[in-house]
């Protein structure tokens, strides 16, 4: 679910990462699995997460995505992990990559380190909180290559977020964007509920 709101001193775009149990209940009520069946009220801890994306970061993502059409582009998101439920993205920067119309991969692993070193010299306190990339004209989801990229980010920071933006389907007043994180398959096999899924 995406909503426009205000956070801190800047306008931002919020993306919510929803708790799996709440998602199942939502689907049961609205036409998904178990449609039409009454859903008992159960006290479930709300572990939904929110990704706050500043206007500056969102505009840069869209501009970068549009400049790359018809190819996919990618970049890093800078910000902070505010608490257990909130990730704040204040800025982004483009990454050199090898992209096609259907996939994108970073090709210069040294680039991120050099950019972070330069940012430290300017006394910026932000850290890399994830990555973004574009899906020009085909919506927001993670491909197999994207999942591998996200898993490598999560190996460094378990709360890292993958954001996908569609610069073709995004039109004035409507941005097609979503946030993702992977779910550990071992946890699922052991019957442990996923902390979150994307909405």
ABEGO torsion letter per residue (X at the ends): XBBBBBBEABBBBBBBBBBAAAAAAAAAAAGBBGBGBBBBBBBBBBABBBBBBBAAAAAAAAAAAAAAOABBBBBBBBEBBABAABBBBABBBBBBBBBBAABBBBABAAAAAAAAAAAAAAGBABBBAEBBBBBBGAEBBBBAAAAAAAAAAAAABAABBBBBBBAAABBBGBBBBBBBBBBBAAAAAAGBBBABBBX
